[in-house]
Amino acid sequence: MNFDLTTAVSETVDANGSWTAQMSGAGTAEEIYTVDVNSTMEGVFNGNTSRGEWTGTYNASYQISTIGIDEQASGEINGTYMMTIDESGVISGNATVQMFGVMTGELLLTINGTESESGELDGTLSGTLNGSTLSYGGTPVPLGDMMLDISGEFEGVAQREEPTPMPAVNVISFETTPSTNGKIIFDGMEYQNGDNVSKENGNYTATADIEDLIFSAWETFGNVSMAEYNMVSTTCTVSGNGTLRLVLTGSGNTTSPPPTTTPPPQSGCLIVTATLGTEMAPEVIFMRNVRDNMIGSNEVGRILVVNWNNFYYSWSPTIAETISSSEIIRSTSRVLLIPLIAITHITAFIYSTISLLNPTISSVIAFLSATVLTIAIYMMIPFYVIHKFYNRIKK
């Protein structure tokens, strides 16, 4: 007896490897009975192999005129399957399903087919239904020694989603120099010299815990970078393995660091250089020595010098360019420069006198003295003269 089965398959495979196929079909066996089947295959892929359950229901109509049977009823199917789709797209497998209810018996199926590159499935189902019986009025009616040969085909589309890749995990090493001092607060956790942590790619907060030390800078190696290398607290970007180093210098009484402790790239006296025409002029060398090697010889002095340079270099390049463009302006600038040179000599004298007692205090007093004298000569005196002249004209 032949049993023709046509099965529609809708297969999905998600990122975790679970697999579901809805199967339905209908068939006849020499007009003795007609069966409509609705079934589901569910399982999990392990590699390219899927094992799971095959469950469903069927509706059967059967007529055996010789014994007066003409009935309609339903039942269940329940079994297991195994299916493999190899790298070349060949589908192979088998299923063992028990039928319960009106029809009973063991359905053995062989699964064969192919999967195209686009995920389309085509294949055949073939097998036998052994030991089949029909139930009539609660009494099983055996179909004798008949073995039903079953054949059919299936088609569908496999929709596979690639597993979500695990985020990259990187090893970040922490260093502090001097190695025995300071700690790094990274992403809310505290680390010391020699510690390591695993982190995914991303941005993290890094803060220097320097206690009584003075912050100098951050240094990075490998696939680690900082948004601000001269700030105590900043953002660290991790894109791979790397090292984060905290550099500390000297000692102090505050945990608040200067914005930077290294002079900016522009270290020349731009206006004086433009006026005198060369960086090697004795006046330029003397001014730079007073600024960097006297006032800036200690941590507090460096803070003052760095902040002054940040202000000075924000406007001096334009003035220096103007002076360099005209010999008349340059000659005028030489005259105006005389008081500044005198102020620099006074500043050097003040620093040298007080530095014998306390270099830090001498840097502060010398810096303030130079500032006050410069404002007095180049701003207050001209303002006073102009004011007097204006009042005289007005009278």
C-alpha positions in Angstrom: 0.0 0.0 0.0 1.3 3.4 -0.9 0.9 6.5 1.2 1.7 9.8 -0.5 2.7 12.6 1.8 3.4 16.2 0.8 4.9 18.3 3.6 5.5 22.1 3.8 8.4 23.1 6.0 9.1 26.5 7.5 12.4 26.4 9.3 14.0 29.0 11.5 17.3 28.9 13.3 18.0 31.7 15.8 21.3 32.9 17.4 21.1 30.3 20.1 20.7 27.4 17.7 17.1 26.4 18.4 15.1 25.1 15.5 11.4 24.8 14.7 9.7 23.4 11.7 5.9 23.4 11.1 4.9 20.4 8.9 1.5 19.6 7.4 0.3 17.1 4.9 -2.4 14.7 3.7 -2.4 11.3 2.1 -4.5 8.2 1.3 -3.9 4.5 1.4 -6.0 2.6 -1.3 -9.0 4.6 -0.3 -9.2 2.7 3.0 -8.4 5.9 5.0 -7.5 9.5 4.6 -5.2 11.3 7.0 -4.6 15.0 7.5 -1.5 15.7 9.6 -0.3 18.9 11.4 3.0 18.5 13.2 5.8 20.4 14.7 9.5 19.6 14.8 11.4 21.3 17.6 15.0 20.9 18.6 18.4 22.5 19.1 21.4 22.5 16.8 24.7 21.3 18.0 27.0 22.4 15.2 25.2 21.3 12.0 23.2 18.6 13.7 19.7 19.0 15.2 18.0 16.6 17.5 14.5 17.1 19.0 10.9 16.3 19.2 8.4 15.7 16.5 4.9 16.2 17.8 1.5 16.9 16.3 -2.1 15.9 15.7 -3.9 14.2 12.8 -7.5 13.9 11.6 -8.4 10.5 10.0 -11.3 9.4 7.9 -11.5 5.7 7.3 -13.9 3.3 5.5 -13.7 -0.5 5.5 -16.9 -1.6 3.8 -16.3 -5.3 4.4 -16.7 -4.9 8.2 -19.0 -1.8 8.0 -16.5 0.8 9.3 -17.1 4.4 8.2 -15.6 6.8 10.8 -13.9 10.1 11.4 -11.6 10.7 14.4 -8.4 12.3 15.5 -5.2 11.4 17.3 -1.7 12.4 18.2 1.8 11.8 16.9 4.8 11.9 19.2 8.5 11.0 18.4 12.0 12.2 17.9 14.1 13.1 14.9 17.8 13.8 14.0 18.8 15.9 11.1 22.2 17.0 9.8 23.0 19.7 7.2 26.7 19.4 6.3 29.0 22.1 5.0 28.1 21.3 1.4 24.4 21.7 2.1 23.4 18.0 2.1 20.5 17.2 4.4 20.3 13.7 6.0 18.5 12.3 9.0 15.7 10.1 10.3 12.7 10.2 12.5 10.8 7.7 14.7 7.2 8.7 15.4 4.5 6.9 17.3 0.9 7.4 16.3 -1.8 7.3 19.0 -5.6 7.4 18.9 -7.6 6.1 16.0 -4.5 5.0 14.2 -1.6 3.3 16.1 1.8 2.3 14.9 5.4 3.3 14.5 6.3 5.6 11.7 9.9 5.3 10.6 11.1 8.1 8.2 14.4 8.7 6.4 15.1 12.4 5.6 17.2 13.4 2.6 17.6 16.7 0.8 19.8 19.7 0.1 20.0 23.3 1.3 21.0 25.9 -1.3 23.2 28.9 -0.6 20.2 31.1 -0.2 18.7 28.7 2.5 16.1 27.0 0.4 15.4 23.4 1.4 14.4 20.6 -0.9 14.2 16.9 0.0 12.3 13.7 0.4 10.7 11.7 3.2 10.5 8.0 2.9 9.8 5.2 5.3 7.3 2.7 6.6 4.4 2.5 9.0 4.7 -0.7 11.0 2.2 -2.6 13.1 -0.7 -0.3 12.1 -4.1 -0.7 13.6 -7.4 1.2 13.4 -9.6 1.7 16.4 -13.3 1.1 15.9 -15.7 1.6 18.8 -12.8 1.4 21.1 -11.7 -2.0 19.7 -8.4 -2.0 17.7 -8.8 -3.5 14.2 -5.4 -4.7 13.1 -4.4 -4.2 9.5 -2.8 -7.5 9.5 0.8 -7.8 8.4 0.5 -5.0 5.9 3.4 -2.6 5.9 2.5 0.9 4.5 5.3 2.3 2.3 5.4 6.1 2.8 7.0 8.5 0.4 6.8 12.3 0.0 8.7 15.5 -0.4 9.3 18.7 1.4 10.5 22.2 0.6 11.0 25.4 2.5 13.5 28.1 3.5 16.0 28.0 6.4 16.4 31.4 8.0 19.6 31.5 10.0 20.8 34.3 12.1 24.5 34.4 12.9 25.2 34.2 16.6 25.9 37.5 18.2 29.7 37.8 18.6 30.9 38.1 22.2 32.3 41.5 22.9 36.1 41.8 22.7 37.7 41.5 26.2 41.0 43.3 26.7 43.6 43.2 29.4 44.4 46.6 30.8 47.6 46.9 33.0 48.1 49.7 35.5 51.4 51.3 36.4 52.3 54.2 38.7 55.6 55.9 38.9 57.1 56.1 41.5 55.8 52.6 41.7 55.1 52.7 45.4 52.9 55.8 45.3 49.5 56.7 44.0 46.4 54.7 42.9 44.2 54.7 39.8 40.4 54.7 40.0 39.3 53.1 36.8 35.6 52.6 36.1 34.9 53.1 39.8 37.4 50.5 41.0 40.8 51.1 42.7 44.0 49.7 41.2 47.7 49.9 42.2 50.9 49.5 40.4 51.1 46.0 38.7 47.3 45.3 38.8 45.3 44.2 35.7 41.7 44.2 34.7 39.7 42.8 31.8 37.5 45.3 30.0 35.5 45.4 26.8 36.1 48.0 24.1 34.6 51.3 25.2 35.1 54.5 27.2 35.8 54.5 31.0 36.5 57.1 33.6 40.1 57.2 35.0 41.0 59.3 38.0 44.3 59.7 39.8 44.2 59.1 43.6 47.4 60.9 44.5 46.8 61.8 48.2 49.8 64.0 49.2 51.6 63.7 45.9 51.6 66.0 42.8 50.0 64.8 39.6 52.2 65.1 36.5 50.5 63.3 33.6 49.0 60.1 32.2 51.0 57.9 29.8 49.4 55.1 27.7 50.8 52.2 25.7 49.1 49.8 23.3 45.4 50.2 22.4 44.6 52.7 25.3 44.3 56.4 25.0 43.2 59.3 27.2 41.0 62.3 26.3 43.2 64.6 28.4 46.7 63.5 29.4 47.2 66.4 31.8 44.0 66.1 33.8 43.6 64.2 37.1 40.2 62.8 36.0 39.5 62.1 32.4 38.1 59.6 29.9 40.1 56.5 28.9 39.3 54.8 25.6 40.0 51.1 25.4 40.2 49.5 21.9 42.5 46.5 22.8 45.1 45.4 25.2 47.2 48.2 26.7 48.8 49.9 29.7 47.8 52.9 31.6 50.5 54.7 33.6 50.1 57.4 36.3 53.1 59.7 36.6 53.6 61.5 39.9 56.3 64.0 40.9 57.5 65.5 44.2 55.3 66.0 47.2 52.7 68.5 48.2 49.8 69.3 50.5 47.0 69.1 47.9 45.4 66.6 45.6 44.4 69.3 43.1 46.9 69.3 40.3 47.9 72.0 37.9 46.3 71.7 34.4 49.8 70.6 33.2 53.3 70.5 34.5 55.2 70.5 31.2 55.8 73.8 29.3 53.9 74.1 26.1 55.7 73.7 22.8 56.0 77.5 22.3 58.7 78.4 24.8 60.2 81.5 23.2 59.6 85.2 24.0 57.8 85.9 20.8 57.4 89.7 21.1 60.9 90.3 22.3 62.3 88.0 19.6 60.3 89.8 16.9 61.6 93.1 18.2 65.2 92.1 18.3 65.1 89.9 15.3 66.6 86.7 16.8 66.1 84.2 19.6 69.8 84.4 20.3 69.8 88.0 21.4 71.2 88.4 24.9 67.9 90.0 26.1 65.8 87.1 24.8 68.1 84.5 26.5 68.1 86.4 29.8 64.3 86.7 29.9 63.8 83.1 29.1 66.3 82.1 31.8 64.5 84.2 34.4 61.2 82.7 33.4 62.1 79.0 33.1 65.1 78.5 35.2 64.4 80.8 38.1 60.7 81.4 38.6 59.9 78.0 37.0 62.5 76.0 38.9 60.0 74.5 41.4 56.5 73.0 41.2 54.6 76.1 42.3 56.7 78.3 40.0 56.1 75.9 37.0 52.3 76.3 37.6 52.6 80.1 37.5 54.8 79.9 34.3 52.5 77.4 32.5 49.4 79.5 33.2 51.2 82.7 32.1 52.4 81.0 28.9 48.8 79.8 28.2 47.6 83.4 28.4 50.6 84.9 26.7 50.6 82.6 23.7 46.9 83.2 23.1 47.6 86.8 21.8 51.3 87.3 21.4 51.8 85.6 18.0 49.6 88.2 16.2 51.5 91.1 17.8 54.9 89.5 17.0 53.8 89.1 13.4 52.8 92.7 13.1 56.2 93.9 14.6 58.1 91.7 12.2 56.3 93.1 9.2 57.4 96.7 9.6 60.8 98.2 10.4 59.2 101.3 11.8 57.1 99.3 14.3 60.1 97.3 15.2 62.1 100.4 16.0 59.3 101.7 18.2 59.1 98.3 19.9 62.8 98.5 20.8 62.1 101.7 22.8 59.0 100.3 24.5 61.0 97.1 25.4 63.5 99.0 27.6 61.2 99.1 30.7 60.4 95.4 30.3 64.1 94.5 30.3 64.5 96.6 33.4 61.6 94.8 35.1 63.2 91.4 34.2 66.4 92.4 35.9 64.5 93.5 39.0 62.6 90.2 39.0 65.9 88.2 38.8 67.3 90.2 41.7 64.1 89.6 43.9 64.2 85.9 43.1 67.9 85.5 43.8 67.6 87.3 47.2 64.6 85.4 48.6 65.5 82.0 47.1 68.2 81.5 49.7 65.4 81.3 52.2 62.6 79.6 50.3 62.6 78.9 46.5 58.9 78.5 46.3 58.1 81.8 48.0 60.7 83.5 45.9 59.0 82.3 42.7 55.7 83.6 43.9 57.0 87.0 45.0 59.2 87.5 41.9 56.2 86.6 39.6 53.9 88.9 41.3 56.5 91.7 41.3 57.0 91.4 37.6 53.2 91.3 37.0 52.6 94.5 39.1 55.5 96.4 37.5 54.4 95.5 34.0 50.8 96.5 34.6 52.0 99.8 36.2 54.4 100.8 33.4 52.5 99.6 30.3 48.9 100.2 31.4 48.5 102.5 34.4 51.1 105.1 33.5 49.8 105.5 29.9 46.2 105.6 31.1 47.2 108.4 33.6 49.0 110.4 31.0 46.1 110.1 28.5 43.6 111.0 31.2 45.6 114.1 32.1 46.0 115.1 28.5 42.3 114.7 27.8 41.3 116.8 30.8 43.7 119.6 29.7 42.3 119.7 26.2 38.8 119.7 27.6 39.5 122.8 29.6 
